[in-house]
Amino acid sequence: MKFKTVYLLFILCLVVLLFNNYELTFVVWSFTALITLRTSFSKNFIYIISCYLAILLISFFTELFFYNNAIFNKIRDVTYLLKPIIGLVLGYNFAKKYGSNALNYAVNCGVFLSVIHLIIILYSIFAHKTLSVSEIRHYSGYFNDFEPYVFVFILFATKFNIDIPKKKRFLYLGIVAASIFCYLSRTNFIQLLILILAVKGFFNLNVKSIKVIGFTILLTLVGYTLIYNSNPKRKGTFTEEFLYKVKIIPIETFKTKINKEDWKDFNDNFRSFENIKTVNQVFYGGTQAVISGKGLGSTVDIGRVMVTNDGTKVRYYPFLHNAFSTILLKSGLLGIIIYLLSIYFIAKKTITNNIQISNLNKLLLGSGIFLLMSSWVFMGFFLKLDSKSILIGLLLGYREYLHKKHI
């Protein structure tokens, strides 16, 4: 297959996410993964894929022997649970096909996505005549996991042997940084911080890294205290809306008591409400449900009809914001253990003396740490708009390419 065809398909796999249509995304991703499929994978990559396949199989057999969920719900769950596998394989295939150029092509894709995002933002502001954070994000997108990786690639281009002329490098940095900022996604900002600290080696424990991590935590606590005491308004200016979202970060996913009749408390802490409902309903199902979940097609009854970001009305939720809660629902504690094992295999380093591979080890360690956090607040790999599975698959494949090349 010619270069242009595969490269355009790879770009399409990222651009299709902008349409927020999971059915279309699944078809495009599956088609691209199929026609670029390789006949050989490394042991570590097989271990990672096997973890996600095991979660799917546990859900399947649990439903087969213990439940009788609706056929539509079961088919939908299969597509959602397959998404991490397809995304990882996509990135892996791309890296193995284009070898040393893989990261350069990823950077070009990221810059292209950033330009599209900035154009959509400008159109949204002028067409809808708004500067509201929530409205702009509704029209132009809530986050993008791909762009922070691209920013890190450009920022540390020499560490990853990415050849970008100096002037173009600063231009690319500005475009991608502007796009990431305009998402106003707390998750993306945290992702960017984690990845930068990882590449700098601050997650490899030593005196220097402990000092840096400690200072970062202290600076974060001081900044949060200032934001908290400024008491930003939920519906205020552009800046206040964003600071209000920052203020509720430590609360919204960990709160244990929520007043369902107080719309503010309920909406601000809906992620926690989902978790509480899921845990209660799974544990109410008894020992079997706790161990292996409620199977394919299972849902959580929220207790009221809710309007989603897509504009649909839902009461029975098949997937939650929290990936751990979702896996608990589908495949129980057994599934959660396997999911954690997959993150371990992703973060596991390759023993080498090659500097570039060592830098990839650091980035993948940071990816594992971020994946833990992302899984708690944003479904990890299972989110229908997720693109980091493609990027992490690419990193795994590229590291293997370099390792074989330098053996």
Secondary structure, 3 states (H helix, E strand, C coil): CCHHHHHHHHHHHHHHHHHCCHHHHHHHHHHHHHHCCCCCCCHHHHHHHHHHHHHHHHHHHHHHHHCCCCHHHHHHHHHHHHHHHHHHHHHHHHHHHHHHHHHHHHHHHHHHHHHHHHHHHHHHHHHHCCCCHHHHHHHHCCCCCHHHHHHHHHHCCCCCCCCCCHHHHHHHHHHHHHHHHHHCCHHHHHHHHHHHHHHCCCCCCCHHHHHHHHHHHHHHHHHHHHHHHHCCCCCCCHHHHHHHHHHCHHHHCCCCCCCCCCHHHHHHCHHHHHHHHHHHHHHHCCHHHHHHCCCCCCCEEEEEEEECCCCCEEEEECCCCCHHHHHHHHHHHHHHHHHHHHHHHHHCCCCCCCHHHHHHHHHHHHHHHHHHHHHHHHCHHHCCCCCHHHHHHHHHHHHHHHHHHCC
